[in-house]
Amino acid sequence: MAAHTENEITVPAPFDTVWEITNDLTGWTDLFSEYADVEILSRDGDRVTFRLTMHPDEQGRVWSWVSERTADRESRTVRAHRVETGPFVFMDIRWEYEEVPGGTLMRWAQDFAMKPGAPLDDAGMAAMIDRNSRTQMALISDRIAERKDRAA
């Protein structure tokens, strides 16, 4: 069985600004509230392999994994997948960007399946990803708007 989530937000900034900020992985610790560290492991053109480390959870556990991400500015998309899958059978992520009135529509879609014995099943993880994606997208939108306002 597999699950799918999809969330979107209109960021009040031009495409170039949103693209540059959200694809600067070294800046993710200032953009996302959940990431404590981003370590770039390799780069090959637009493909980046990196380790994400989260802040400790409520039980003090620190989650970390390796992902690979390929950005395609021409199609305004990013595709990523977990290399170290952890509790997932697989985790594939697609980011899409579209210029719209008022800014840039940013859409995140995740397709995944949980391993047997994982802390959450597919439905539970989908609900958690949906909640977290909406929170992080709103935060990212606010932080990009703040940066844009400071630069003006």
LINDA-V63289 format. One record per residue. N is the residue number from 1. RES is the residue in three letters. SS is DSSP state (H for helix, E for strand, C for the rest). Layout:
BEGIN
n = (N;N)
res = (RES;RES)
ss = (SS;SS)
END
This chain:
BEGIN
n = (1;2;3;4;5;6;7;8;9;10;11;12;13;14;15;16;17;18;19;20;21;22;23;24;25;26;27;28;29;30;31;32;33;34;35;36;37;38;39;40;41;42;43;44;45;46;47;48;49;50;51;52;53;54;55;56;57;58;59;60;61;62;63;64;65;66;67;68;69;70;71;72;73;74;75;76;77;78;79;80;81;82;83;84;85;86;87;88;89;90;91;92;93;94;95;96;97;98;99;100;101;102;103;104;105;106;107;108;109;110;111;112;113;114;115;116;117;118;119;120;121;122;123;124;125;126;127;128;129;130;131;132;133;134;135;136;137;138;139;140;141;142;143;144;145;146;147;148;149;150;151;152)
res = (MET;ALA;ALA;HIS;THR;GLU;ASN;GLU;ILE;THR;VAL;PRO;ALA;PRO;PHE;ASP;THR;VAL;TRP;GLU;ILE;THR;ASN;ASP;LEU;THR;GLY;TRP;THR;ASP;LEU;PHE;SER;GLU;TYR;ALA;ASP;VAL;GLU;ILE;LEU;SER;ARG;ASP;GLY;ASP;ARG;VAL;THR;PHE;ARG;LEU;THR;MET;HIS;PRO;ASP;GLU;GLN;GLY;ARG;VAL;TRP;SER;TRP;VAL;SER;GLU;ARG;THR;ALA;ASP;ARG;GLU;SER;ARG;THR;VAL;ARG;ALA;HIS;ARG;VAL;GLU;THR;GLY;PRO;PHE;VAL;PHE;MET;ASP;ILE;ARG;TRP;GLU;TYR;GLU;GLU;VAL;PRO;GLY;GLY;THR;LEU;MET;ARG;TRP;ALA;GLN;ASP;PHE;ALA;MET;LYS;PRO;GLY;ALA;PRO;LEU;ASP;ASP;ALA;GLY;MET;ALA;ALA;MET;ILE;ASP;ARG;ASN;SER;ARG;THR;GLN;MET;ALA;LEU;ILE;SER;ASP;ARG;ILE;ALA;GLU;ARG;LYS;ASP;ARG;ALA;ALA)
ss = (C;C;E;E;E;E;E;E;E;E;E;C;C;C;H;H;H;H;H;H;H;H;C;C;H;H;H;H;H;H;H;C;C;C;E;E;E;E;E;E;E;E;E;E;C;C;E;E;E;E;E;E;E;E;C;C;C;C;C;C;C;C;C;E;E;E;E;E;E;E;E;E;C;C;C;C;E;E;E;E;E;E;C;C;C;C;C;E;E;E;E;E;E;E;E;E;E;E;E;E;C;C;E;E;E;E;E;E;E;E;E;E;E;E;C;C;C;C;C;C;C;H;H;H;H;H;H;H;H;H;H;H;H;H;H;H;H;H;H;H;H;H;H;H;H;H;H;H;H;H;H;C)
END
